[in-house]
Amino acid sequence: MAAFAAPAESPFNPARNRIERVLCFAAHPDDIDFGAAGTIAAWSAAGVQVSYCLMTDGDAGGFDPAHRADIIAMRDAEQRRAAALVGVSDIRYLHQRDGYLEASHEVMQGVVRLIRELRPDVVLSMHPERNWRRIQKSHPDHLAVGEAVTRAVYPAVENPFAYPELAAAGLEAYKLPWLWLYAGPDERENHFVDVTAHVEAKLEAIHVHVSQHPDVEAMEAAVRHGMHANALRAGLPAGHSAEAFHVVAVNGPGTIAGF
């Protein structure tokens, strides 16, 4: 049995902190499904409105040279089918080039625009820090998503003088309550969601991305193992599954105002 250090206590209390709107950011189609589809299925089942923003079209993904001309449309269709399985229909793109994503002001402004438009309770994003235990979680595009979103969340989203063209378009500054980060280092994870009731929906969503998984059985085994390990770390009963996050309180009762 693997041994894990006890995670830091999450500042998020599900019994006290209400979630009605969530905006999820990812680099490529399928990233959200691997990282958080079980939690998203639980949110959707509870009536939470969930939107996705994919920063690239996934144009560098896949394994079949014969499908290069169709890969963007194929991956978009896969993501829309997968999202529907966990109750999500609102999918946005920033249309950055796959493999070239940077935390640029163009990308950050796109993030700020969406957050100010949707005004979510939670922004869910890939983590800006590299995971050295499993480096595959830390594709450079993933890290760029985390960095761009984290920079956008503070201070730009809540600074009325950042990207003034957004305010001129009616998108006023907004104080985001919560930032949830996924696919980061294990030692940063401080919040676990029991997704036992939504494991099959998560796996079904992942299976939709057939263009990305040459070894389906190994992929599913790895996902199940990871969720069981998370449940162990969370102290859940045997046989349970969990997803892990690094939860950051951005604005709350103890927040000091200022830029």
C-alpha positions as a Python dict, from the first residue, in 0.01 Angstrom:
ca = {
    (1, 'M'): (0, 0, 0),
    (2, 'A'): (137, 338, -101),
    (3, 'A'): (216, 584, 176),
    (4, 'F'): (122, 948, 133),
    (5, 'A'): (193, 1252, 347),
    (6, 'A'): (-123, 1408, 490),
    (7, 'P'): (-240, 1691, 263),
    (8, 'A'): (-285, 2044, 384),
    (9, 'E'): (-638, 2118, 497),
    (10, 'S'): (-860, 2261, 225),
    (11, 'P'): (-1014, 2602, 294),
    (12, 'F'): (-1329, 2484, 112),
    (13, 'N'): (-1614, 2347, 323),
    (14, 'P'): (-1883, 2187, 103),
    (15, 'A'): (-2142, 2226, 380),
    (16, 'R'): (-2083, 2600, 399),
    (17, 'N'): (-1957, 2712, 59),
    (18, 'R'): (-2231, 2705, -203),
    (19, 'I'): (-2144, 2645, -569),
    (20, 'E'): (-2388, 2743, -843),
    (21, 'R'): (-2160, 2824, -1140),
    (22, 'V'): (-1827, 2670, -1246),
    (23, 'L'): (-1594, 2760, -1533),
    (24, 'C'): (-1338, 2493, -1625),
    (25, 'F'): (-1017, 2559, -1820),
    (26, 'A'): (-805, 2299, -1998),
    (27, 'A'): (-541, 2287, -2268),
    (28, 'H'): (-685, 2015, -2492),
    (29, 'P'): (-1003, 1814, -2545),
    (30, 'D'): (-997, 1522, -2293),
    (31, 'D'): (-791, 1704, -2022),
    (32, 'I'): (-1098, 1794, -1817),
    (33, 'D'): (-1236, 1441, -1840),
    (34, 'F'): (-918, 1290, -1699),
    (35, 'G'): (-882, 1555, -1431),
    (36, 'A'): (-1229, 1631, -1305),
    (37, 'A'): (-1516, 1463, -1494),
    (38, 'G'): (-1636, 1279, -1183),
    (39, 'T'): (-1660, 1601, -983),
    (40, 'I'): (-1825, 1777, -1277),
    (41, 'A'): (-2081, 1496, -1307),
    (42, 'A'): (-2160, 1539, -937),
    (43, 'W'): (-2195, 1915, -977),
    (44, 'S'): (-2420, 1880, -1281),
    (45, 'A'): (-2639, 1628, -1099),
    (46, 'A'): (-2679, 1882, -818),
    (47, 'G'): (-2792, 2154, -1060),
    (48, 'V'): (-2462, 2343, -1088),
    (49, 'Q'): (-2405, 2520, -1421),
    (50, 'V'): (-2071, 2412, -1567),
    (51, 'S'): (-1891, 2560, -1869),
    (52, 'Y'): (-1570, 2445, -2039),
    (53, 'C'): (-1303, 2659, -2203),
    (54, 'L'): (-1041, 2472, -2404),
    (55, 'M'): (-741, 2686, -2489),
    (56, 'T'): (-630, 2485, -2794),
    (57, 'D'): (-817, 2280, -3053),
    (58, 'G'): (-602, 1974, -2985),
    (59, 'D'): (-465, 1991, -3340),
    (60, 'A'): (-138, 1815, -3246),
    (61, 'G'): (-314, 1519, -3083),
    (62, 'G'): (-399, 1173, -3210),
    (63, 'F'): (-190, 890, -3352),
    (64, 'D'): (-325, 824, -3703),
    (65, 'P'): (-144, 1018, -3980),
    (66, 'A'): (-442, 962, -4210),
    (67, 'H'): (-669, 1180, -3995),
    (68, 'R'): (-457, 1496, -3966),
    (69, 'A'): (-693, 1706, -4178),
    (70, 'D'): (-990, 1604, -3964),
    (71, 'I'): (-833, 1603, -3619),
    (72, 'I'): (-974, 1938, -3498),
    (73, 'A'): (-1332, 1852, -3594),
    (74, 'M'): (-1289, 1499, -3457),
    (75, 'R'): (-1161, 1618, -3121),
    (76, 'D'): (-1430, 1883, -3090),
    (77, 'A'): (-1699, 1622, -3156),
    (78, 'E'): (-1540, 1389, -2901),
    (79, 'Q'): (-1529, 1664, -2639),
    (80, 'R'): (-1891, 1762, -2695),
    (81, 'R'): (-2008, 1400, -2662),
    (82, 'A'): (-1793, 1348, -2352),
    (83, 'A'): (-1915, 1671, -2192),
    (84, 'A'): (-2278, 1576, -2251),
    (85, 'L'): (-2221, 1254, -2055),
    (86, 'V'): (-2141, 1459, -1743),
    (87, 'G'): (-2410, 1721, -1797),
    (88, 'V'): (-2216, 1996, -1978),
    (89, 'S'): (-2320, 2161, -2304),
    (90, 'D'): (-2146, 2502, -2291),
    (91, 'I'): (-1800, 2462, -2450),
    (92, 'R'): (-1579, 2755, -2550),
    (93, 'Y'): (-1241, 2766, -2729),
    (94, 'L'): (-956, 3015, -2733),
    (95, 'H'): (-820, 2850, -3053),
    (96, 'Q'): (-452, 2864, -2956),
    (97, 'R'): (-212, 2630, -3138),
    (98, 'D'): (-164, 2292, -2970),
    (99, 'G'): (189, 2262, -2832),
    (100, 'Y'): (257, 2636, -2855),
    (101, 'L'): (41, 2764, -2570),
    (102, 'E'): (192, 3042, -2359),
    (103, 'A'): (63, 3251, -2068),
    (104, 'S'): (48, 3553, -2297),
    (105, 'H'): (-165, 3861, -2251),
    (106, 'E'): (-378, 3745, -2543),
    (107, 'V'): (-460, 3425, -2355),
    (108, 'M'): (-495, 3598, -2018),
    (109, 'Q'): (-735, 3853, -2163),
    (110, 'G'): (-944, 3568, -2305),
    (111, 'V'): (-955, 3410, -1960),
    (112, 'V'): (-1049, 3738, -1790),
    (113, 'R'): (-1321, 3797, -2051),
    (114, 'L'): (-1486, 3461, -1983),
    (115, 'I'): (-1463, 3486, -1604),
    (116, 'R'): (-1613, 3835, -1606),
    (117, 'E'): (-1886, 3720, -1845),
    (118, 'L'): (-1987, 3405, -1654),
    (119, 'R'): (-1896, 3523, -1299),
    (120, 'P'): (-1851, 3172, -1160),
    (121, 'D'): (-1821, 3068, -797),
    (122, 'V'): (-1536, 2834, -891),
    (123, 'V'): (-1276, 2849, -1165),
    (124, 'L'): (-1133, 2503, -1225),
    (125, 'S'): (-795, 2496, -1400),
    (126, 'M'): (-493, 2283, -1469),
    (127, 'H'): (-210, 2342, -1221),
    (128, 'P'): (80, 2578, -1302),
    (129, 'E'): (337, 2361, -1120),
    (130, 'R'): (509, 2056, -1270),
    (131, 'N'): (437, 1709, -1128),
    (132, 'W'): (773, 1533, -1111),
    (133, 'R'): (622, 1202, -996),
    (134, 'R'): (419, 1171, -1316),
    (135, 'I'): (551, 1419, -1568),
    (136, 'Q'): (284, 1326, -1824),
    (137, 'K'): (45, 1538, -1618),
    (138, 'S'): (269, 1836, -1689),
    (139, 'H'): (252, 1881, -2065),
    (140, 'P'): (386, 2234, -2132),
    (141, 'D'): (41, 2340, -2251),
    (142, 'H'): (-106, 2222, -1919),
    (143, 'L'): (141, 2435, -1726),
    (144, 'A'): (66, 2731, -1951),
    (145, 'V'): (-307, 2694, -1877),
    (146, 'G'): (-237, 2697, -1505),
    (147, 'E'): (-9, 2998, -1526),
    (148, 'A'): (-242, 3199, -1752),
    (149, 'V'): (-548, 3128, -1540),
    (150, 'T'): (-371, 3195, -1210),
    (151, 'R'): (-236, 3527, -1337),
    (152, 'A'): (-578, 3620, -1475),
    (153, 'V'): (-762, 3530, -1156),
    (154, 'Y'): (-543, 3763, -956),
    (155, 'P'): (-526, 4048, -1009),
    (156, 'A'): (-664, 4104, -1358),
    (157, 'V'): (-1019, 3969, -1315),
    (158, 'E'): (-1084, 4193, -1015),
    (159, 'N'): (-881, 4493, -1124),
    (160, 'P'): (-1118, 4738, -1301),
    (161, 'F'): (-819, 4897, -1477),
    (162, 'A'): (-680, 4573, -1624),
    (163, 'Y'): (-769, 4522, -1990),
    (164, 'P'): (-984, 4838, -1998),
    (165, 'E'): (-1140, 4736, -2329),
    (166, 'L'): (-1326, 4462, -2142),
    (167, 'A'): (-1482, 4710, -1899),
    (168, 'A'): (-1569, 4932, -2195),
    (169, 'A'): (-1756, 4634, -2342),
    (170, 'G'): (-1959, 4599, -2022),
    (171, 'L'): (-1752, 4323, -1860),
    (172, 'E'): (-1698, 4469, -1515),
    (173, 'A'): (-1436, 4356, -1264),
    (174, 'Y'): (-1532, 4053, -1057),
    (175, 'K'): (-1398, 3904, -734),
    (176, 'L'): (-1372, 3528, -784),
    (177, 'P'): (-1430, 3328, -465),
    (178, 'W'): (-1248, 3001, -545),
    (179, 'L'): (-974, 2861, -767),
    (180, 'W'): (-957, 2482, -792),
    (181, 'L'): (-646, 2339, -961),
    (182, 'Y'): (-608, 1985, -1097),
    (183, 'A'): (-326, 1774, -1248),
    (184, 'G'): (-66, 1927, -1019),
    (185, 'P'): (188, 1790, -771),
    (186, 'D'): (46, 1548, -516),
    (187, 'E'): (189, 1751, -229),
    (188, 'R'): (-20, 2053, -328),
    (189, 'E'): (-352, 1865, -326),
    (190, 'N'): (-563, 1962, -27),
    (191, 'H'): (-919, 1875, -131),
    (192, 'F'): (-1075, 1544, -234),
    (193, 'V'): (-1416, 1484, -388),
    (194, 'D'): (-1576, 1142, -346),
    (195, 'V'): (-1680, 1051, -701),
    (196, 'T'): (-1766, 688, -637),
    (197, 'A'): (-2118, 738, -773),
    (198, 'H'): (-1982, 897, -1092),
    (199, 'V'): (-1685, 676, -1182),
    (200, 'E'): (-1859, 508, -1474),
    (201, 'A'): (-1974, 844, -1617),
    (202, 'K'): (-1614, 971, -1595),
    (203, 'L'): (-1475, 662, -1765),
    (204, 'E'): (-1743, 672, -2032),
    (205, 'A'): (-1651, 1034, -2102),
    (206, 'I'): (-1282, 944, -2128),
    (207, 'H'): (-1360, 653, -2360),
    (208, 'V'): (-1526, 893, -2603),
    (209, 'H'): (-1183, 1038, -2685),
    (210, 'V'): (-1097, 735, -2899),
    (211, 'S'): (-851, 932, -3112),
    (212, 'Q'): (-622, 975, -2810),
    (213, 'H'): (-602, 631, -2650),
    (214, 'P'): (-410, 357, -2834),
    (215, 'D'): (-423, 129, -2525),
    (216, 'V'): (-773, 165, -2378),
    (217, 'E'): (-736, -108, -2116),
    (218, 'A'): (-414, 36, -1972),
    (219, 'M'): (-567, 385, -1971),
    (220, 'E'): (-875, 273, -1779),
    (221, 'A'): (-670, 71, -1530),
    (222, 'A'): (-448, 372, -1461),
    (223, 'V'): (-747, 603, -1410),
    (224, 'R'): (-919, 363, -1171),
    (225, 'H'): (-596, 312, -976),
    (226, 'G'): (-543, 686, -945),
    (227, 'M'): (-896, 745, -813),
    (228, 'H'): (-860, 462, -561),
    (229, 'A'): (-527, 608, -444),
    (230, 'N'): (-691, 948, -401),
    (231, 'A'): (-967, 791, -192),
    (232, 'L'): (-704, 627, 28),
    (233, 'R'): (-532, 962, 78),
    (234, 'A'): (-868, 1120, 162),
    (235, 'G'): (-944, 856, 425),
    (236, 'L'): (-1250, 726, 242),
    (237, 'P'): (-1372, 368, 289),
    (238, 'A'): (-1223, 87, 82),
    (239, 'G'): (-1368, 64, -266),
    (240, 'H'): (-1433, 437, -298),
    (241, 'S'): (-1293, 666, -566),
    (242, 'A'): (-1194, 1031, -543),
    (243, 'E'): (-1058, 1318, -748),
    (244, 'A'): (-794, 1547, -599),
    (245, 'F'): (-756, 1924, -623),
    (246, 'H'): (-547, 2209, -492),
    (247, 'V'): (-813, 2452, -368),
    (248, 'V'): (-720, 2818, -323),
    (249, 'A'): (-947, 3074, -160),
    (250, 'V'): (-914, 3384, -380),
    (251, 'N'): (-1173, 3610, -218),
    (252, 'G'): (-1347, 3535, 109),
    (253, 'P'): (-1407, 3663, 460),
    (254, 'G'): (-1035, 3688, 536),
    (255, 'T'): (-929, 3844, 207),
    (256, 'I'): (-749, 4177, 222),
    (257, 'A'): (-860, 4401, -64),
    (258, 'G'): (-602, 4543, -296),
    (259, 'F'): (-403, 4476, -609),
}
